[in-house]
Amino acid sequence: MDQDLWLALAEPFPEQEIQWRVEAVSKDKKRALVVPYVDARAVLDRLDEVVGPEGWFDAYEPLVLEKGAYQVKCRLTVLGVTKEDVGEGESLKAAFSDALKRAAVKFGVGRHLYRMEKTWVPYDERTGRFSPPGRVGEKPEPQELIDRLVERLRQAGKGREAARILTRYGGYGRTPEETRRLYGELRALLKE
């Protein structure tokens, strides 16, 4: 698999496709630790978009079929390369989706989600509701600026080049200095 295809598969998902789920709840039940994920349909769309519907296929093997504790293995083949992983879920459907997403991560799809920070947010124990990060003004301004710049680069046909730069920095950069350098490189790419 060539570098351009890898980078296209690994390109970060747009914020509107990222969802959040509760991983833990504080002792007082007023805050929840949430983690990012994408729906399996986003993974399918990414595979279709990058290699075409004919460029990949998946096969599944149920491993554990106990009510409430399902496990399924997914073998995902992309352009002749096969990788596999096991997914779990409280339903068979959830286990299939989890297995697909885990196998796709081995091709770079959604890998950036693992580098995103888990975040504590206000939580309503009674309803189970919380406000996802980044949707109530919690995203730092430098990240907002980078997101807008990346969108402009995508519209200008330079999405792959932007993805290469983002991948080198592991997302938004690990320090404020890295974030500034990342922004500078993206601006220079836009001016080219």
Secondary structure, DSSP 8 states (H G I E B T S, - for coil): --HHHHHHHHS---GGGEEEEEEEE-TTSSEEEEEEEE-HHHHHHHHHHHH-GGGEEEEEEEEEEETTEEEEEEEEEETTEEEEEEEEESSHHHHHHHHHHHHHHTTTTTGGGGGS--EEEEEETTTTEE--TTSSS-S-HHHHHHHHHHHHHHHTT-HHHHHHHHHHHTTT-SSHHHHHHHHHHHHHHHH-
